[in-house]
Amino acid sequence: MPRGFIAALVAAAVAVLGTACGGADEDRDTITVWTQENLPDRMAVQRELADAFTRSTGVRVLLVGVAEDQFSRVVRSAAAAGRLPDVIGALPLASVRELEANDLLDTETPGRVVERLGRDTFLRRALELGSADGRLLAVPSDAWVQLILYREDLFARAGLDPPDSYARLRAAASRLHRGGTAGVALAVGPSDTFTAQTFEYVALANGCELVGRDGRVTIGDARCEHAFAFYAELARRYSVPGTQSLNSVRATYFSGKAAIAIWSSFILDELAGLRSDALPSCAECRDDPGWLARHTGVVTALRGPDAAHAARYGEIVSWAITREADRDKAERFVTYMMEAGYERWLGMAPEGKIPVRTGTRDDPRRFAEAWDRLPAGVDRTRPLDEVYPRALLDRLRASVEHIERWGVEQGQGRLVGAIMGELPVPRALSALVEGSLTPRQAAAQAQRDVEAVKRGIRE
């Protein structure tokens, strides 16, 4: 078994032994909840929420953190052993579809939870992306969105428009790539999930899809070839030398050495100087940690020349209930987390946990309005609406309603999950940036490799 699964079982055994001394009846009052929000500070918040649920209902919660990159292996082992948890939290869209494809989900209870809470209190897009064949597969909880960050002060001095299209992004990167400042900081690591996410955003902006509605792989088509060519041009000519990753892209922008960067909304607390291990380090930031946040513009929607509309990219995570769950207790727990515990859940990292439930039947804007005021940060905290303009916060919320993702709506969630593990697209992209492939060859290689991954998925 994978070490992560063994650790989970050991943790479960210790916790159950610690709470089961009252006998078998107490065992039946315990549910197991896995969570991919497994950072220590977030686990502490979730334990507090679990304790509050127990005080309210009498149902104990055995909480186990599971790393996202270990999830597929862990869940397969658990299913084979008949040890699936009752509930899984913070589950990405591809993982939800993977569980569905392997018949590991309870697909009846999520719909009941949403109906009980009020379907119209949830964002339509979140329910759409979480549904298949008219069934809600999991209860959507929150979202993050991908951002293009740019130096408004540099753009203003150069008379440049916001980088919301391929043409404007290329023009700005070219114009501002000088004097020790890169035009753009862009991920190119061949084995980096961050590279895959960044490229998917840029590719979707040009109408490039991983698969068509018929399930055929389409990453080799002309629109995708153009996306490969555009991304490689930015990386080769206007980005930072070397293999850039999630951390180095952020560090380069924070140091003032890049005019543009692509990162998720999780960067917003760090950008504001609220996290000591990732502080902005530009010259102006040393005496004023909030300087960079005030001089950064944000684009959420990007459009390429071959696309019919601009694209927004992000992730919606959900509460999944497994086929082996104690359905009544699982339903009560998820309902609690989406109602009484919802603001505390969002407050773990509000910059990356945008609410997909805007309010309650009695107070339709309760959660949307509370989110603006939730304290963001780790070592220091400030409400989001004290750091960023209301217009930006409104735009972040609105972007969730337009999130696009490769393969999910085409029923290819297992394929999406598999390529995030094997990363064939970043490999082709990296080879293109290094100069060993042309854009056409990179698209063709990605096509072959994704097709091979698809053939290897057990139907």
Phi, psi and omega in degrees: 000149176300148181301325180298322181289320178299317179299320179296317180293320178298315178300318179297316182297315180299315182295318181294318179296327181287339184245356188258012184294347179279355176115180185297328181299323180290326176303320182289347178264018180242135171243152178257129181236120171268148177220137174272356170276077193254011174292146186306315182293325180284327174298322180297318178296317182293327175295321177297318179295319179297319178296320179295321176297319179297317178298326182282327190240342186084358181268122178283151180237122172264107187261127182231123176278134180231126180293141183301321184284352176256355193300312185301316180292319181296316184290326176296317178296318180296319179296318180296327181271359183068032184236038175297147174288172175283319186223146174233127183254158178059041185270121180295163183303315182297324180291323176300314180293327177296316178297320179297315182297332179264012177057043181253002185254146161274113183257014176257317185294320180305320178296322178295319179300312182294318178296320179296319180282334182114103183303323183284000174270355178258150175293134182303316184296322179297320178290322179298311183291338180265009184243155174213130179053039177079003180248136175279122186276332181202165182267112181295138184245318184194177186210157164234159181232151179277141185234147164257113180265138180214151182281103182299325181294318178292319179297318181296316181295328181269358181066035184262148174278157176305144186280069185256012176214163176305313185297315181289325178293316178297315182298318181290317180298320180294314185292324188263000181276084182191162174060036180083003178249127177284147176295324182206143171259122191222133180287137178222008182298130184288341181241032186243120177302327179299322176298316180299317181293317181296316180293322179301319177300310181296321181291315177301326179298338178255015179078013180279125179245149176291317180222157175271179180297336179273002178089355178287142178290132184233014184294347180267006185282177188296321181295323178289321177301318178295324178294317176302314182297317181295313181299315181295323177299313178300314184293318183288314192265331192231001181259189182274138179300151177093179182275108182270139183235183179307309184289321183287327176298313178298314182296322180295315179294318181296331181280354183082012183264010175215141181275339184218147172211153175246123183206170179273171180295348175298345182283345193294326177288322179293319178302329181274004177077030185257005180226119190293329183274003177213058183275143169303137186237014178297161183304318181288339185279342186296323177262348183217086185301341180268003185300315185294323178298320181288338183251018178250128171266159184229128173248135177252329184250129181236143181227133175261170186291338182265000187263150177278340181204164176288152182245147172237138184238148177181193181226138171247123178255156191220165168265117178256143176247127188274165182294338182262009186289153162285098194298320182297312182290322178297318179298319179295320181294311182296320177300317179299315183292335179265001181232274184296324182264005191293315181296323178293322177297311179298325184290350176300324181195072189301331180296336179242010179230073180283131186293137172257357170246115190279336182181199179248174177301321183279336183221081190299340181250012187304308185283324178298316181286325178294325182300320179305327187261358182293136180291125176259154177120172181240296182276333173225150180230144173214144175301144181304321184284356171270343183258320187238150180298147178303325181299322179291316180299320177298322181291323177297314179297316182295328182296330181300327180290352183234014181300135173243148178217146175295131164079340187293309182288344177271007178075022183248040180299323179296321178295317179300315178299320182293318182287337174289337175277319185265337173055052178293327182291312176299328178296314178295320180296316180297319178296324177295314180297322180287343176099005181273350177228153169272166176305318179295318179293323179296316179297320180293320178296316178300318178302310181298316184290321178292321176299321178294318176299317181297319179294330182280351179280126181292124179281000000 
